[in-house]
Amino acid sequence: MYKVTTYPLGPIQTNCYIIQDEIKNCLLIDPGEEGLRLVSEIKKNELNPWAIMLTHGHFDHIGAVDVVRDEFNIPVYIHEIEKDTLTNPEQNGSTRYPGLPLVKNKEADFLLTDEGVKDIGPFTFEVLHTPGHSPGSVTYVFSDDRFAIVGDTLFNQGVGRTDLPGGNTEILLSSIHNKLLTLGDDFIIYPGHGSPTTPSHEMEMNPFLNGF
Protein backbone atom coordinates (compact mmCIF):
# COMPACT_ATOMS: atom_id res chain seq x y z
CA MET A 1 0.00 0.00 0.00
CA TYR A 2 1.27 3.44 -0.91
CA LYS A 3 1.36 6.36 1.50
CA VAL A 4 0.55 9.84 0.15
CA THR A 5 2.01 12.90 1.90
CA THR A 6 0.96 16.39 0.83
CA TYR A 7 3.20 19.46 0.95
CA PRO A 8 1.51 22.78 0.03
CA LEU A 9 4.42 24.86 -1.25
CA GLY A 10 5.22 28.39 -2.31
CA PRO A 11 3.13 31.57 -2.52
CA ILE A 12 0.27 29.81 -4.32
CA GLN A 13 0.38 26.80 -1.97
CA THR A 14 0.68 24.27 -4.76
CA ASN A 15 0.37 20.70 -3.55
CA CYS A 16 3.47 18.57 -3.97
CA TYR A 17 2.83 14.89 -3.34
CA ILE A 18 5.31 12.30 -2.14
CA ILE A 19 4.13 8.76 -2.83
CA GLN A 20 6.02 6.13 -0.84
CA ASP A 21 5.87 2.39 -0.54
CA GLU A 22 6.35 0.23 2.54
CA ILE A 23 10.14 0.17 2.23
CA LYS A 24 10.50 3.94 1.69
CA ASN A 25 10.89 4.14 -2.05
CA CYS A 26 9.13 7.26 -3.29
CA LEU A 27 7.98 9.36 -6.22
CA LEU A 28 7.64 13.16 -6.12
CA ILE A 29 4.79 14.76 -8.02
CA ASP A 30 4.85 18.51 -8.77
CA PRO A 31 7.65 19.94 -6.60
CA GLY A 32 6.54 23.52 -7.18
CA GLU A 33 8.64 25.47 -4.69
CA GLU A 34 10.69 25.17 -1.49
CA GLY A 35 13.12 22.66 -2.94
CA LEU A 36 15.43 22.67 0.08
CA ARG A 37 12.48 21.87 2.34
CA LEU A 38 11.59 18.88 0.15
CA VAL A 39 15.20 17.68 0.16
CA SER A 40 15.25 17.96 3.95
CA GLU A 41 11.97 16.04 4.31
CA ILE A 42 13.17 13.25 2.03
CA LYS A 43 16.41 12.87 3.95
CA LYS A 44 14.77 13.17 7.36
CA ASN A 45 12.34 10.39 6.49
CA GLU A 46 15.10 8.29 4.89
CA LEU A 47 13.23 8.00 1.61
CA ASN A 48 14.67 6.68 -1.64
CA PRO A 49 13.35 8.87 -4.49
CA TRP A 50 13.01 7.32 -7.95
CA ALA A 51 11.62 10.14 -10.09
CA ILE A 52 9.89 13.49 -10.34
CA MET A 53 6.53 13.30 -12.12
CA LEU A 54 4.86 16.49 -13.36
CA THR A 55 1.14 16.86 -13.97
CA HIS A 56 1.81 19.92 -16.15
CA GLY A 57 4.34 22.66 -16.66
CA HIS A 58 2.97 25.80 -15.02
CA PHE A 59 5.57 27.57 -12.93
CA ASP A 60 3.95 26.87 -9.57
CA HIS A 61 4.23 23.12 -10.21
CA ILE A 62 7.85 23.02 -11.43
CA GLY A 63 9.76 25.65 -9.44
CA ALA A 64 11.79 23.20 -7.35
CA VAL A 65 12.39 20.57 -10.03
CA ASP A 66 16.12 21.11 -10.48
CA VAL A 67 16.87 21.50 -6.77
CA VAL A 68 15.41 18.05 -6.08
CA ARG A 69 16.60 16.44 -9.31
CA ASP A 70 20.19 17.56 -8.81
CA GLU A 71 20.30 16.55 -5.14
CA PHE A 72 19.15 12.98 -5.75
CA ASN A 73 20.16 12.51 -9.40
CA ILE A 74 16.68 11.36 -10.42
CA PRO A 75 14.83 11.75 -13.74
CA VAL A 76 11.99 14.15 -14.52
CA TYR A 77 8.90 13.16 -16.52
CA ILE A 78 6.47 15.52 -18.27
CA HIS A 79 4.07 15.22 -21.20
CA GLU A 80 5.79 15.92 -24.50
CA ILE A 81 3.40 18.80 -25.29
CA GLU A 82 4.72 20.69 -22.27
CA LYS A 83 8.43 19.97 -22.63
CA ASP A 84 9.32 23.63 -23.27
CA THR A 85 7.68 24.81 -20.06
CA LEU A 86 10.58 23.53 -18.00
CA THR A 87 13.14 25.68 -19.78
CA ASN A 88 11.12 28.71 -20.91
CA PRO A 89 9.63 31.20 -18.39
CA GLU A 90 7.31 32.54 -21.09
CA GLN A 91 5.88 29.06 -21.57
CA ASN A 92 5.49 28.20 -17.88
CA GLY A 93 3.84 31.51 -17.00
CA SER A 94 6.37 32.79 -14.50
CA THR A 95 6.77 36.02 -16.52
CA ARG A 96 3.13 36.90 -15.79
CA TYR A 97 3.66 37.64 -12.11
CA PRO A 98 6.07 40.53 -11.33
CA GLY A 99 7.84 40.01 -8.05
CA LEU A 100 8.00 36.24 -8.36
CA PRO A 101 11.21 34.63 -9.63
CA LEU A 102 11.41 33.42 -13.22
CA VAL A 103 11.33 29.63 -13.36
CA LYS A 104 13.84 27.98 -15.64
CA ASN A 105 14.91 24.35 -15.29
CA LYS A 106 16.86 21.92 -17.40
CA GLU A 107 14.98 19.81 -19.93
CA ALA A 108 12.97 16.80 -18.84
CA ASP A 109 14.72 13.46 -18.87
CA PHE A 110 11.71 11.60 -20.25
CA LEU A 111 8.65 12.75 -22.20
CA LEU A 112 5.27 11.10 -21.75
CA THR A 113 3.66 10.41 -25.11
CA ASP A 114 1.00 7.76 -24.59
CA GLU A 115 -1.67 6.93 -22.07
CA GLY A 116 -1.45 3.62 -20.26
CA VAL A 117 0.23 1.72 -17.47
CA LYS A 118 3.79 2.75 -16.59
CA ASP A 119 6.37 1.27 -14.24
CA ILE A 120 9.06 3.35 -12.54
CA GLY A 121 11.16 1.28 -10.20
CA PRO A 122 8.78 -0.48 -7.80
CA PHE A 123 5.85 1.81 -8.68
CA THR A 124 3.07 0.98 -11.13
CA PHE A 125 0.46 3.53 -12.18
CA GLU A 126 -1.61 4.64 -15.16
CA VAL A 127 -1.03 7.85 -17.09
CA LEU A 128 -4.14 9.64 -18.41
CA HIS A 129 -3.92 12.63 -20.74
CA THR A 130 -6.34 15.17 -19.20
CA PRO A 131 -5.94 18.42 -21.17
CA GLY A 132 -7.98 21.58 -20.75
CA HIS A 133 -6.21 23.47 -18.00
CA SER A 134 -3.14 23.13 -20.19
CA PRO A 135 -2.61 21.11 -23.39
CA GLY A 136 -0.31 18.54 -21.81
CA SER A 137 -1.92 18.07 -18.42
CA VAL A 138 -1.85 14.48 -17.19
CA THR A 139 -3.32 12.51 -14.31
CA TYR A 140 -1.49 9.72 -12.49
CA VAL A 141 -3.84 6.93 -11.40
CA PHE A 142 -2.83 4.42 -8.73
CA SER A 143 -5.67 1.95 -9.18
CA ASP A 144 -4.68 -0.64 -6.60
CA ASP A 145 -4.65 2.03 -3.89
CA ARG A 146 -7.70 3.87 -5.27
CA PHE A 147 -6.29 7.35 -5.72
CA ALA A 148 -5.33 9.73 -8.52
CA ILE A 149 -3.10 12.83 -8.70
CA VAL A 150 -4.91 15.19 -11.06
CA GLY A 151 -2.95 18.46 -11.05
CA ASP A 152 -5.10 21.50 -11.79
CA THR A 153 -7.74 19.66 -13.82
CA LEU A 154 -10.23 19.16 -10.99
CA PHE A 155 -10.50 20.63 -7.49
CA ASN A 156 -12.72 20.09 -4.48
CA GLN A 157 -15.87 21.86 -5.75
CA GLY A 158 -13.95 23.59 -8.52
CA VAL A 159 -12.20 23.07 -11.84
CA GLY A 160 -8.96 24.29 -13.34
CA ARG A 161 -8.80 27.74 -14.90
CA THR A 162 -8.78 27.88 -18.69
CA ASP A 163 -7.81 31.51 -19.31
CA LEU A 164 -4.09 30.75 -19.54
CA PRO A 165 -2.39 30.02 -22.90
CA GLY A 166 -3.55 26.66 -24.23
CA GLY A 167 -6.51 26.44 -21.85
CA ASN A 168 -9.87 25.28 -23.18
CA THR A 169 -13.03 24.95 -21.09
CA GLU A 170 -14.78 22.45 -23.37
CA ILE A 171 -11.74 20.20 -23.42
CA LEU A 172 -11.28 20.54 -19.67
CA LEU A 173 -14.85 19.47 -18.93
CA SER A 174 -14.51 16.55 -21.35
CA SER A 175 -11.36 15.41 -19.52
CA ILE A 176 -13.14 15.62 -16.17
CA HIS A 177 -16.29 13.83 -17.27
CA ASN A 178 -14.64 11.15 -19.40
CA LYS A 179 -11.41 10.48 -17.51
CA LEU A 180 -11.84 11.47 -13.85
CA LEU A 181 -15.50 11.09 -12.93
CA THR A 182 -15.43 7.60 -14.44
CA LEU A 183 -12.97 6.48 -11.78
CA GLY A 184 -14.63 4.59 -8.94
CA ASP A 185 -16.75 6.61 -6.54
CA ASP A 186 -14.38 5.67 -3.73
CA PHE A 187 -11.27 6.99 -5.49
CA ILE A 188 -9.47 9.80 -3.68
CA ILE A 189 -8.75 12.71 -6.01
CA TYR A 190 -5.64 14.66 -5.00
CA PRO A 191 -5.68 18.10 -6.70
CA GLY A 192 -2.95 20.62 -7.39
CA HIS A 193 -4.37 23.03 -4.81
CA GLY A 194 -6.66 22.54 -1.82
CA SER A 195 -8.07 19.45 -0.18
CA PRO A 196 -8.71 15.96 -1.59
CA THR A 197 -12.10 14.94 -2.91
CA THR A 198 -13.86 12.03 -4.63
CA PRO A 199 -15.69 11.63 -7.96
CA SER A 200 -18.98 11.07 -6.16
CA HIS A 201 -18.58 14.26 -4.13
CA GLU A 202 -17.81 16.31 -7.21
CA MET A 203 -20.72 14.89 -9.21
CA GLU A 204 -23.04 15.97 -6.39
CA MET A 205 -21.48 19.20 -5.14
CA ASN A 206 -19.33 20.78 -7.87
CA PRO A 207 -21.23 23.73 -9.38
CA PHE A 208 -19.11 23.60 -12.54
CA LEU A 209 -20.16 20.02 -13.23
CA ASN A 210 -23.71 19.59 -11.99
CA GLY A 211 -25.41 22.66 -13.42
CA PHE A 212 -25.99 24.46 -10.11
Secondary structure as a PSIPRED ss2 file (coil, helix, strand):
# PSIPRED VFORMAT (PSIPRED V4.0)

   1 M C   1.000  0.000  0.000
   2 Y C   1.000  0.000  0.000
   3 K E   0.000  0.000  1.000
   4 V E   0.000  0.000  1.000
   5 T E   0.000  0.000  1.000
   6 T E   0.000  0.000  1.000
   7 Y E   0.000  0.000  1.000
   8 P E   0.000  0.000  1.000
   9 L E   0.000  0.000  1.000
  10 G C   1.000  0.000  0.000
  11 P C   1.000  0.000  0.000
  12 I C   1.000  0.000  0.000
  13 Q C   1.000  0.000  0.000
  14 T E   0.000  0.000  1.000
  15 N E   0.000  0.000  1.000
  16 C E   0.000  0.000  1.000
  17 Y E   0.000  0.000  1.000
  18 I E   0.000  0.000  1.000
  19 I E   0.000  0.000  1.000
  20 Q E   0.000  0.000  1.000
  21 D C   1.000  0.000  0.000
  22 E C   1.000  0.000  0.000
  23 I C   1.000  0.000  0.000
  24 K C   1.000  0.000  0.000
  25 N E   0.000  0.000  1.000
  26 C E   0.000  0.000  1.000
  27 L E   0.000  0.000  1.000
  28 L E   0.000  0.000  1.000
  29 I E   0.000  0.000  1.000
  30 D C   1.000  0.000  0.000
  31 P C   1.000  0.000  0.000
  32 G C   1.000  0.000  0.000
  33 E C   1.000  0.000  0.000
  34 E C   1.000  0.000  0.000
  35 G H   0.000  1.000  0.000
  36 L H   0.000  1.000  0.000
  37 R H   0.000  1.000  0.000
  38 L H   0.000  1.000  0.000
  39 V H   0.000  1.000  0.000
  40 S H   0.000  1.000  0.000
  41 E H   0.000  1.000  0.000
  42 I H   0.000  1.000  0.000
  43 K H   0.000  1.000  0.000
  44 K H   0.000  1.000  0.000
  45 N C   1.000  0.000  0.000
  46 E C   1.000  0.000  0.000
  47 L C   1.000  0.000  0.000
  48 N E   0.000  0.000  1.000
  49 P E   0.000  0.000  1.000
  50 W E   0.000  0.000  1.000
  51 A E   0.000  0.000  1.000
  52 I E   0.000  0.000  1.000
  53 M E   0.000  0.000  1.000
  54 L C   1.000  0.000  0.000
  55 T C   1.000  0.000  0.000
  56 H C   1.000  0.000  0.000
  57 G C   1.000  0.000  0.000
  58 H C   1.000  0.000  0.000
  59 F H   0.000  1.000  0.000
  60 D H   0.000  1.000  0.000
  61 H H   0.000  1.000  0.000
  62 I H   0.000  1.000  0.000
  63 G C   1.000  0.000  0.000
  64 A C   1.000  0.000  0.000
  65 V H   0.000  1.000  0.000
  66 D H   0.000  1.000  0.000
  67 V H   0.000  1.000  0.000
  68 V H   0.000  1.000  0.000
  69 R H   0.000  1.000  0.000
  70 D H   0.000  1.000  0.000
  71 E H   0.000  1.000  0.000
  72 F H   0.000  1.000  0.000
  73 N C   1.000  0.000  0.000
  74 I C   1.000  0.000  0.000
  75 P C   1.000  0.000  0.000
  76 V E   0.000  0.000  1.000
  77 Y E   0.000  0.000  1.000
  78 I E   0.000  0.000  1.000
  79 H E   0.000  0.000  1.000
  80 E H   0.000  1.000  0.000
  81 I H   0.000  1.000  0.000
  82 E H   0.000  1.000  0.000
  83 K H   0.000  1.000  0.000
  84 D H   0.000  1.000  0.000
  85 T H   0.000  1.000  0.000
  86 L C   1.000  0.000  0.000
  87 T C   1.000  0.000  0.000
  88 N C   1.000  0.000  0.000
  89 P H   0.000  1.000  0.000
  90 E H   0.000  1.000  0.000
  91 Q H   0.000  1.000  0.000
  92 N H   0.000  1.000  0.000
  93 G C   1.000  0.000  0.000
  94 S H   0.000  1.000  0.000
  95 T H   0.000  1.000  0.000
  96 R H   0.000  1.000  0.000
  97 Y C   1.000  0.000  0.000
  98 P C   1.000  0.000  0.000
  99 G C   1.000  0.000  0.000
 100 L C   1.000  0.000  0.000
 101 P C   1.000  0.000  0.000
 102 L C   1.000  0.000  0.000
 103 V C   1.000  0.000  0.000
 104 K C   1.000  0.000  0.000
 105 N C   1.000  0.000  0.000
 106 K C   1.000  0.000  0.000
 107 E C   1.000  0.000  0.000
 108 A C   1.000  0.000  0.000
 109 D C   1.000  0.000  0.000
 110 F E   0.000  0.000  1.000
 111 L E   0.000  0.000  1.000
 112 L E   0.000  0.000  1.000
 113 T C   1.000  0.000  0.000
 114 D C   1.000  0.000  0.000
 115 E C   1.000  0.000  0.000
 116 G E   0.000  0.000  1.000
 117 V E   0.000  0.000  1.000
 118 K E   0.000  0.000  1.000
 119 D E   0.000  0.000  1.000
 120 I E   0.000  0.000  1.000
 121 G C   1.000  0.000  0.000
 122 P C   1.000  0.000  0.000
 123 F E   0.000  0.000  1.000
 124 T E   0.000  0.000  1.000
 125 F E   0.000  0.000  1.000
 126 E E   0.000  0.000  1.000
 127 V E   0.000  0.000  1.000
 128 L E   0.000  0.000  1.000
 129 H E   0.000  0.000  1.000
 130 T C   1.000  0.000  0.000
 131 P C   1.000  0.000  0.000
 132 G C   1.000  0.000  0.000
 133 H C   1.000  0.000  0.000
 134 S C   1.000  0.000  0.000
 135 P C   1.000  0.000  0.000
 136 G C   1.000  0.000  0.000
 137 S C   1.000  0.000  0.000
 138 V E   0.000  0.000  1.000
 139 T E   0.000  0.000  1.000
 140 Y E   0.000  0.000  1.000
 141 V E   0.000  0.000  1.000
 142 F E   0.000  0.000  1.000
 143 S H   0.000  1.000  0.000
 144 D H   0.000  1.000  0.000
 145 D H   0.000  1.000  0.000
 146 R C   1.000  0.000  0.000
 147 F E   0.000  0.000  1.000
 148 A E   0.000  0.000  1.000
 149 I E   0.000  0.000  1.000
 150 V E   0.000  0.000  1.000
 151 G E   0.000  0.000  1.000
 152 D C   1.000  0.000  0.000
 153 T C   1.000  0.000  0.000
 154 L E   0.000  0.000  1.000
 155 F E   0.000  0.000  1.000
 156 N C   1.000  0.000  0.000
 157 Q C   1.000  0.000  0.000
 158 G E   0.000  0.000  1.000
 159 V E   0.000  0.000  1.000
 160 G C   1.000  0.000  0.000
 161 R C   1.000  0.000  0.000
 162 T C   1.000  0.000  0.000
 163 D C   1.000  0.000  0.000
 164 L C   1.000  0.000  0.000
 165 P C   1.000  0.000  0.000
 166 G C   1.000  0.000  0.000
 167 G C   1.000  0.000  0.000
 168 N C   1.000  0.000  0.000
 169 T H   0.000  1.000  0.000
 170 E H   0.000  1.000  0.000
 171 I H   0.000  1.000  0.000
 172 L H   0.000  1.000  0.000
 173 L H   0.000  1.000  0.000
 174 S H   0.000  1.000  0.000
 175 S H   0.000  1.000  0.000
 176 I H   0.000  1.000  0.000
 177 H H   0.000  1.000  0.000
 178 N H   0.000  1.000  0.000
 179 K H   0.000  1.000  0.000
 180 L H   0.000  1.000  0.000
 181 L C   1.000  0.000  0.000
 182 T C   1.000  0.000  0.000
 183 L C   1.000  0.000  0.000
 184 G C   1.000  0.000  0.000
 185 D C   1.000  0.000  0.000
 186 D C   1.000  0.000  0.000
 187 F C   1.000  0.000  0.000
 188 I E   0.000  0.000  1.000
 189 I E   0.000  0.000  1.000
 190 Y E   0.000  0.000  1.000
 191 P E   0.000  0.000  1.000
 192 G C   1.000  0.000  0.000
 193 H C   1.000  0.000  0.000
 194 G C   1.000  0.000  0.000
 195 S C   1.000  0.000  0.000
 196 P C   1.000  0.000  0.000
 197 T E   0.000  0.000  1.000
 198 T C   1.000  0.000  0.000
 199 P H   0.000  1.000  0.000
 200 S H   0.000  1.000  0.000
 201 H H   0.000  1.000  0.000
 202 E H   0.000  1.000  0.000
 203 M H   0.000  1.000  0.000
 204 E H   0.000  1.000  0.000
 205 M H   0.000  1.000  0.000
 206 N C   1.000  0.000  0.000
 207 P C   1.000  0.000  0.000
 208 F C   1.000  0.000  0.000
 209 L C   1.000  0.000  0.000
 210 N C   1.000  0.000  0.000
 211 G C   1.000  0.000  0.000
 212 F C   1.000  0.000  0.000
